[in-house]
Amino acid sequence: MPDALAPREPRDPIRALVVGLDEWLRRQNGMLEYSDNPGCMLRVVRRRAECEMTLSDGVVVVRGDPILDLHFWNERIPQTSATQGLGWGGRFGRQLIRSFCDLAEAIERDPRICDAVAIRGRLAFAGARNRDEMRRFGHWFGLETPSDERRLPVGQRLHEAAEDIWLVFLSYAFNPGSLRGRQTVRRRDDLWMSKAALITRYRDKRKAA
């Protein structure tokens, strides 16, 4: 007689719903996958800069300039439950550096993104201490914090409140180990890097990899 089939893991309808909605939102937002490297854990969305700012290398981003918003590739973030603490952090950092290396190459040759003057990452954090840690995290990879602090309009604050809830569902679907001790309400920082700084910083790292 044939061996009995192994029982299937029960399907999680909430996770399936979140994954499906995430895929739909990516299409609606024009999410671009700039690398075919299976280790790349970043995707980008083309945006227009909302305000003018001068970055530390002298590059001026003018309102309306094309920029790239960074988004994590949820399925490729190392699982928190698999490797904890420093081990997870080291793996995450190495994978993020490789992702920036791939972006530095793509932003020079990919016609979908090569006109961008800068990249922007929006980091969500909980509390002032975490804000400092997140800024240090960004600076370690070459991202800088704008000097101005502007009060967000009501509509933007409501959008971010809804996004806080959505981030919890994404964590549940893609990295449930990260939910332990997580605070739902977050604050956000925009961290920037000019196209020139990205290429200069990560071109040599890619050659050395």
C-alpha positions in Angstrom: 0.0 0.0 0.0 1.3 3.5 -0.7 2.5 5.6 2.2 -0.1 7.8 3.7 0.2 11.5 2.7 1.7 13.7 5.4 -1.0 16.0 6.9 -1.0 19.5 5.4 -0.3 22.5 7.6 -3.7 24.3 8.1 -4.0 27.4 5.9 -4.1 30.6 7.8 -6.9 32.7 6.2 -5.7 36.0 7.9 -2.1 35.5 6.6 -3.5 34.7 3.1 -5.6 37.8 3.1 -2.7 40.0 4.2 -0.4 38.5 1.6 -3.0 39.0 -1.2 -3.7 42.6 -0.1 0.1 43.3 0.1 0.5 42.1 -3.5 -2.4 44.3 -4.6 -1.0 47.4 -2.9 2.4 46.8 -4.4 0.9 46.9 -7.9 -1.2 50.0 -7.1 1.9 51.8 -5.8 4.1 50.9 -8.7 6.6 48.9 -6.7 9.7 48.1 -8.7 12.0 45.1 -8.3 15.4 46.5 -9.5 17.4 43.3 -8.9 17.1 39.6 -9.7 19.4 38.7 -6.9 17.5 36.4 -4.6 19.2 38.0 -1.6 18.1 41.5 -2.4 15.6 42.6 0.3 14.7 46.1 -1.0 12.3 47.3 -3.6 11.6 50.9 -4.7 8.8 53.2 -5.7 9.2 56.3 -7.9 8.1 59.5 -6.2 8.4 63.2 -6.5 10.1 65.2 -3.8 7.6 67.2 -1.8 10.0 69.9 -0.6 13.5 71.3 -1.2 16.5 70.2 0.8 20.2 70.2 0.7 22.0 67.0 1.5 25.4 66.8 3.2 27.3 66.2 0.0 25.9 69.4 -1.5 23.2 67.8 -3.7 20.1 69.9 -3.7 16.8 68.0 -4.0 14.2 70.4 -5.5 10.5 69.9 -5.1 9.2 67.8 -7.9 12.6 66.0 -8.5 12.3 62.2 -9.1 13.3 60.2 -6.0 13.1 56.6 -5.0 11.3 55.4 -1.8 12.8 52.3 -0.3 10.6 49.4 0.8 11.6 46.2 2.4 10.9 43.0 0.5 8.9 41.4 3.3 9.4 37.8 2.1 13.2 38.2 2.2 13.8 39.8 5.6 15.6 37.2 7.8 13.1 35.6 10.2 13.4 36.9 13.7 12.6 33.5 15.2 15.3 31.8 13.2 18.4 33.7 14.4 18.0 36.0 17.4 20.1 38.9 18.7 23.5 39.7 17.2 23.3 36.8 14.7 20.1 38.1 13.2 21.4 41.7 13.2 24.6 40.6 11.4 22.7 38.7 8.7 20.3 41.6 8.2 23.1 44.1 7.9 25.0 42.0 5.3 21.9 41.4 3.3 21.0 45.1 3.4 24.5 46.1 2.2 24.2 43.7 -0.8 20.8 45.2 -1.5 22.3 48.7 -1.6 25.1 47.5 -3.8 22.5 46.1 -6.3 20.6 49.4 -6.2 23.9 51.4 -6.8 24.4 49.3 -10.0 20.7 49.5 -11.1 20.4 53.3 -10.6 23.2 53.8 -13.2 21.7 51.5 -15.9 18.0 50.8 -15.3 15.9 53.4 -17.3 13.0 53.1 -14.9 15.0 54.6 -12.0 18.2 56.2 -13.4 16.8 59.7 -13.4 16.3 59.7 -9.6 18.4 62.3 -7.8 18.2 60.7 -4.3 16.8 57.8 -2.4 14.6 58.0 0.7 13.9 55.5 3.5 11.1 56.0 5.9 11.9 54.3 9.3 9.1 53.6 11.8 10.1 53.6 15.5 8.6 53.6 19.0 9.8 56.2 21.5 12.7 58.7 21.6 15.3 56.1 22.4 14.3 54.0 19.5 14.4 57.1 17.3 18.1 57.7 18.1 18.8 54.0 17.5 17.0 54.1 14.1 18.9 57.2 13.1 22.2 55.6 14.0 21.1 52.6 12.0 20.4 54.7 9.0 23.6 56.7 9.3 25.6 53.4 9.5 24.4 52.6 5.9 25.0 56.2 4.6 21.4 57.6 5.1 21.1 61.0 6.6 18.4 62.7 8.6 16.9 66.0 7.4 17.4 68.9 9.9 13.8 70.3 9.7 10.9 69.0 11.8 7.5 69.8 10.3 4.1 69.1 11.8 2.2 66.7 9.6 -1.3 67.6 8.4 -4.2 65.8 9.9 -4.7 63.6 6.8 -1.1 62.4 6.9 -1.3 61.6 10.6 -4.5 59.5 10.0 -2.7 57.7 7.2 0.2 56.9 9.4 -2.1 55.6 12.2 -3.7 53.2 9.6 -0.2 52.2 8.4 0.8 51.4 12.0 -2.0 48.8 12.1 -1.1 47.5 8.7 2.6 47.0 9.7 1.4 44.8 12.6 -0.5 42.6 10.0 2.5 42.5 7.8 4.7 41.3 10.7 2.1 38.6 11.5 2.1 37.4 7.9 5.8 37.6 7.1 7.8 37.6 10.3 5.7 36.7 13.3 8.7 36.4 15.6 9.1 40.2 15.4 5.7 40.7 17.1 7.1 39.9 20.6 7.2 43.1 22.6 6.3 45.2 19.6 4.6 48.6 20.1 1.8 49.4 17.6 2.0 53.2 17.6 5.1 54.4 15.7 6.8 57.6 14.7 8.7 58.1 11.5 11.9 59.6 10.2 12.8 60.2 6.5 16.4 59.3 5.9 18.0 60.4 2.6 21.0 59.6 0.4 21.9 61.3 -2.9 22.3 59.2 -6.0 25.9 60.2 -6.2 26.6 59.2 -2.6 24.9 55.8 -3.1 27.0 55.1 -6.2 30.2 56.3 -4.5 29.6 54.4 -1.2 28.4 51.0 -2.7 30.1 50.6 -6.0 33.4 49.6 -4.5 31.6 47.4 -1.9 30.0 45.5 -4.8 33.3 44.9 -6.5 34.7 43.6 -3.3 31.8 41.3 -2.6 
